Amino acid sequence: MINYSKQTIDSSDLRAVSKTLKSNYLTQGPKSEQFESKIRKYTGAKYSVVVNSASSALLMSCLSLGLKKNDLIWTVPNTFVASANCAILSGHKVDFVDIDDETWNISLEKLKIKLQKAKIKKKLPKALIVVHLAGLPVDPLELKKLSIKYKFFIIEDASHSIGSKYYGKKVGCCKWSDLCVFSFHPVKIITTGEGGAITTNSQKFYKKMLMIRNNGITKNPKDFLKKSIGPWYYEQQTLGFNFRMNDIQASLGISQLSRINKMLKLRNKIAKIYKKELKNLPLIFQKVSKNFFSSYHLFIIRLKKENRFFHKKLFIYLRKHGLFVNLHYLPVHLHPYYRKLNFKKGDFPSSEKYSLSSISIPIYPNLTFKEQKKVINLLKNFFN
């Protein structure tokens, strides 16, 4: 099987992990702090917090905002369920904004219309979680204008997008957002096995996330609410979780991050070949504007016409011939849990049509030209 994506591990990664395994620290320690420092330097953000998964990072981001119970958080249906689950798990309500038919990210026009209607009904969101699908960022300038006008926080779900750029800035700089979340799952741009990170320029959010990550505990004397009674003293000031990243994972992350530019270059090269070789087939590619640089975590092909039968037939054909292709994603609002919350088919038609016509085909740095040629030939044979 040729997977749609997989980790790229080399000898330097093995040496980095081996060195940590022989050190005095296996759980959270100096490597975790070093990885956070590297992420800050890479993205340009003031603060970063590494955690055990992007799902944890999304939940921590919601909790750090200090919203009231049942406040509204909006996101898109075309995403992994964690982008919506985090709103509910943090005690808030969730709603969705449909996607754009060319970028497959949140539709800014539909967002504007929904915000106008929500203002009249006095049901405006307190936060918006935008998803940079496949590595393509959402336009941050337009989002920022809307967040100022309608007074909502912006969380970037950049699980696909470390290394992506908008207007010359790296995703994660948080120039136009409040918080940004990355994923280091094995299929992502860089990996720590499992893992994630949050960047922000807010010291307030940063301090709160440090406590949430560590069971609500602080060991910093400057933050104590009561007088310390000894060097062993610490305080639990809120409820929290054990969302820490260990030093074994962090050492792998540091090694991977040192090669990220090479990985991004290879992904973009593969994407360019796909676009050239598949341009005459009845397929649509994600629209990437000149002001944006995509990390190409995924390469998604979309049928020009939505057809459930034809889509399924293509999917099965590719799997049968050794390609582990996938769909990113089933619309969140159509999952059984969200149907219980009164979401239904037809609520977000663009996301629903997208799911009946899109397939993620193989893209990762170690994909050989021979393997890519097999993907291309299979697609050409199918349509011919």
C-alpha positions in Angstrom: 0.0 0.0 0.0 1.1 3.6 -0.8 -0.4 5.7 2.0 -2.0 9.1 1.5 0.6 10.3 4.0 3.1 8.9 6.5 6.0 9.9 8.8 9.5 10.6 7.4 12.1 9.3 9.9 15.9 9.4 9.3 19.0 8.5 11.3 19.3 11.9 12.9 15.8 11.4 14.4 16.9 8.0 15.8 20.0 9.5 17.3 18.1 12.3 19.0 15.5 10.0 20.6 18.2 7.5 21.6 20.2 10.3 23.3 17.1 11.4 25.3 16.4 7.8 26.3 19.9 7.6 27.9 19.4 11.0 29.7 18.0 11.8 33.1 14.7 13.1 31.7 12.0 11.1 29.9 8.9 13.0 30.9 8.6 16.8 30.5 12.0 18.3 30.9 14.6 20.4 29.1 13.9 19.0 25.6 10.2 20.0 25.9 11.3 23.6 26.8 13.9 23.5 23.9 11.2 22.4 21.5 8.9 25.2 22.6 11.8 27.7 22.1 12.4 26.3 18.6 8.7 26.7 17.7 8.6 30.3 18.9 11.7 31.1 16.9 10.3 29.3 13.8 6.8 30.9 13.9 7.7 34.3 15.3 5.2 34.0 18.2 6.0 35.2 21.7 4.8 32.1 23.5 4.4 28.4 22.7 3.2 25.4 24.7 3.8 21.8 23.6 1.2 19.2 24.5 0.3 15.5 23.9 -2.0 16.1 20.9 -3.6 18.8 18.8 -7.0 17.7 20.2 -5.7 18.6 23.7 -4.3 21.9 22.3 -7.7 22.8 20.9 -9.4 22.1 24.2 -6.8 24.1 26.1 -7.2 27.0 23.6 -10.9 27.2 24.3 -10.5 26.9 28.0 -7.9 29.7 28.1 -10.2 32.3 26.6 -12.3 32.6 29.8 -15.6 32.4 28.1 -18.9 31.9 29.9 -20.8 28.6 30.0 -22.9 28.1 26.8 -21.2 30.9 24.9 -21.1 30.1 21.1 -18.0 28.9 19.2 -18.2 28.6 15.5 -16.1 26.4 13.2 -16.4 24.6 9.8 -18.1 21.2 9.1 -15.3 20.2 6.8 -12.7 19.2 9.4 -11.7 16.5 11.9 -14.3 16.3 14.8 -11.8 17.7 17.3 -12.2 21.2 15.8 -15.8 21.1 17.0 -15.6 18.8 20.0 -13.3 21.2 21.8 -16.1 23.8 22.0 -18.5 21.4 23.7 -15.9 19.8 26.0 -15.0 23.3 27.3 -18.6 24.0 28.2 -19.7 25.9 25.2 -22.1 25.5 22.3 -21.0 24.9 18.7 -22.3 26.0 15.3 -20.8 25.8 11.8 -20.1 28.1 8.8 -20.0 26.4 5.4 -16.9 26.3 3.2 -15.8 28.1 0.0 -16.2 26.1 -3.2 -12.7 26.9 -4.4 -10.5 26.9 -1.3 -12.5 24.4 0.7 -11.7 26.5 3.8 -14.3 28.6 5.6 -16.3 30.8 3.2 -15.7 34.4 4.3 -18.8 35.6 2.4 -21.0 33.0 4.2 -19.3 34.0 7.5 -20.2 37.7 6.9 -23.8 36.9 6.2 -24.1 34.6 9.2 -22.5 37.2 11.5 -25.0 39.9 10.3 -27.9 37.6 11.0 -26.4 36.5 14.4 -26.1 40.1 15.4 -29.8 40.8 14.8 -30.7 37.7 16.8 -28.1 38.5 19.5 -26.4 35.2 19.0 -22.9 36.2 18.0 -20.0 33.8 18.5 -17.4 34.5 21.2 -14.8 32.6 19.3 -14.2 31.3 15.8 -12.0 28.2 15.0 -10.7 28.4 11.5 -9.2 25.4 9.8 -6.4 25.7 7.3 -7.4 22.6 5.3 -4.6 20.6 3.7 -2.0 23.3 4.6 -3.8 26.3 2.8 -4.3 29.2 5.2 -7.5 31.2 5.5 -7.1 34.9 4.7 -6.1 36.4 8.1 -6.7 40.0 7.1 -10.4 39.6 6.4 -10.8 37.4 9.5 -9.2 40.0 11.7 -11.5 42.8 10.4 -14.6 40.7 11.2 -13.3 39.7 14.6 -12.8 43.4 15.5 -16.2 44.4 14.2 -18.1 41.5 15.9 -15.8 41.0 18.9 -14.8 37.3 18.7 -11.6 35.5 19.4 -9.8 33.7 16.6 -8.3 30.2 17.1 -6.4 28.9 14.1 -6.6 25.1 13.7 -3.3 24.8 11.8 -3.0 21.1 12.4 -2.2 20.7 8.7 -0.2 23.9 8.4 3.1 24.3 10.2 5.4 25.9 7.6 2.5 27.5 5.7 2.6 31.3 5.1 0.2 34.1 4.5 1.3 37.6 3.4 5.0 36.7 4.0 4.4 35.6 7.7 4.4 32.1 9.0 1.2 30.5 10.2 1.5 30.5 14.0 2.9 34.0 14.3 -0.5 35.0 15.7 -0.3 38.5 14.2 -3.9 38.3 13.2 -5.2 35.6 15.6 -5.3 34.9 19.4 -4.1 31.3 19.4 -2.8 28.8 16.8 -2.8 25.0 17.1 -0.4 22.6 15.4 -0.5 18.8 15.2 2.5 16.5 15.2 0.7 13.3 14.4 2.7 10.9 12.2 0.9 11.9 9.0 1.5 15.6 9.5 4.4 17.8 8.2 6.6 17.0 11.2 5.9 14.4 13.9 6.5 13.7 17.5 4.6 10.4 17.3 1.6 12.0 18.9 1.7 15.6 19.9 0.7 19.2 19.4 1.6 22.8 20.2 -0.1 26.1 20.7 1.3 29.5 19.9 0.1 32.9 21.1 1.2 36.4 21.8 -0.9 36.7 24.9 0.9 36.2 28.2 -2.5 35.8 29.9 -3.5 32.9 27.7 0.0 31.4 27.9 0.0 31.3 31.7 -3.5 29.8 31.8 -2.5 27.1 29.3 0.6 26.1 31.4 -1.7 25.4 34.4 -4.4 23.6 32.3 -1.6 21.4 30.8 -0.4 20.4 34.3 -3.5 19.5 36.2 -4.3 23.1 37.1 -1.0 23.4 39.0 1.6 26.2 39.1 5.0 25.9 40.7 6.0 29.5 39.9 6.3 31.5 43.2 5.4 34.7 41.3 2.0 33.2 40.6 1.1 31.9 44.0 -2.1 33.1 45.7 -0.8 32.2 49.1 2.5 32.5 50.8 5.0 29.6 50.1 5.7 27.4 53.1 8.8 25.8 51.6 10.7 24.8 48.4 8.3 21.9 47.9 5.2 24.2 47.8 2.9 24.4 44.7 -0.7 25.4 44.2 -3.6 24.0 42.2 -5.5 27.1 41.2 -7.9 25.6 38.6 -9.0 22.3 37.1 -6.7 20.9 34.5 -5.4 17.8 32.8 -2.2 15.9 32.2 -1.7 17.1 28.6 2.1 17.3 28.8 4.5 16.3 26.0 7.4 14.1 27.2 11.0 14.7 26.3 11.3 11.6 24.1 8.6 13.2 21.8 10.2 16.6 22.1 13.6 15.4 21.0 12.0 13.9 17.9 10.2 17.1 17.3 13.4 19.2 17.5 15.1 16.9 15.0 12.2 17.0 12.6 11.8 20.7 12.8 15.4 21.2 11.7 14.5 19.6 8.4 11.1 21.1 7.9 12.1 23.4 5.0 13.4 20.4 3.0 10.2 18.5 3.7 8.0 21.5 2.6 10.0 21.8 -0.6 9.5 18.1 -1.5 5.8 18.3 -0.7 5.4 21.3 -3.0 7.4 19.6 -5.7 5.1 16.5 -5.6 2.0 18.8 -5.7 3.3 20.6 -8.7 3.8 17.3 -10.6 0.3 16.2 -9.7 -1.2 19.4 -11.0 0.7 19.2 -14.3 0.0 15.5 -14.9 -3.6 15.5 -13.9 -4.8 18.8 -15.4 -6.6 17.2 -18.3 -8.7 14.9 -16.2 -12.2 16.0 -14.9 -10.7 17.0 -11.6 -10.5 20.2 -9.5 -7.6 21.2 -7.3 -7.6 23.4 -4.2 -7.2 27.1 -5.2 -4.0 28.6 -3.7 -3.8 32.4 -4.1 -0.5 34.2 -4.7 -0.4 35.6 -1.1 -0.4 32.2 0.4 2.1 29.3 0.7 0.7 25.8 1.4 2.5 23.1 3.3 0.6 20.5 1.3 -0.1 18.3 4.2 -2.7 16.7 1.9 -3.1 16.7 -1.9 -6.8 16.6 -2.5 -8.4 15.8 -5.9 -12.1 16.7 -6.4 -14.4 15.4 -9.1 -15.8 18.3 -11.2 -19.3 16.9 -10.6 -20.6 15.5 -7.3 -21.7 11.9 -7.8 -21.9 9.5 -4.8 -21.7 6.4 -7.0 -18.8 7.6 -9.1 -16.9 8.9 -6.1 -17.2 5.6 -4.3 -16.2 3.7 -7.4 -13.0 5.7 -7.8 -12.2 5.4 -4.1 -12.6 1.6 -4.2 -10.6 1.3 -7.5 -7.6 3.2 -6.0 -7.7 1.2 -2.7 -7.9 -2.1 -4.7 -4.8 -1.1 -6.7 -2.6 -0.4 -3.7 -3.3 3.3 -2.8 -4.5 3.9 0.7 -6.4 7.0 -0.2 -8.8 8.7 2.2 -11.5 11.4 2.6 -10.8 14.6 4.5 -13.5 14.9 5.8 -16.9 13.6 6.5 -19.0 16.7 7.4 -18.9 17.0 11.2 -22.6 18.0 11.5 -23.7 14.7 9.9 -22.1 12.4 12.5 -24.6 10.7 14.8 -23.5 12.8 17.9 -24.1 16.1 16.1 -27.4 15.0 14.6 -28.6 14.7 18.2 -27.8 18.4 18.5 -30.3 19.0 15.7 -27.9 19.4 12.8 -29.2 17.8 9.7 -28.5 17.0 6.1 -28.7 20.1 3.9 -27.6 22.5 6.6 -24.2 23.1 5.0 -24.5 22.1 1.3 -21.0 23.0 0.2 -19.3 20.8 2.8 -21.7 18.0 1.9 -21.0 18.2 -1.8 -17.3 18.3 -1.1 -17.5 15.0 0.8 -19.2 13.3 -2.2 -16.4 14.3 -4.6 -13.1 14.6 -2.8 -10.2 12.1 -2.2 -6.8 12.6 -0.6 -4.1 11.0 -2.7 -0.5 10.1 -1.6 1.8 13.0 -0.7 4.8 12.9 1.7 8.5 13.6 1.4 9.6 10.0 0.9 7.1 9.4 -1.9 9.3 8.2 -4.8 8.8 9.4 -8.4 8.0 5.8 -9.3 5.2 5.7 -6.7 3.9 9.0 -7.8 3.9 7.8 -11.4 1.8 4.8 -10.3 -0.8 7.2 -8.7 -0.9 9.3 -11.8 -1.3 6.3 -14.2 -4.0 4.7 -12.1 -6.0 8.0 -12.2 -5.5 8.3 -15.9 -6.5 4.7 -16.5 -9.6 5.1 -14.5 -10.9 8.1 -16.3 -9.9 6.8 -19.7 
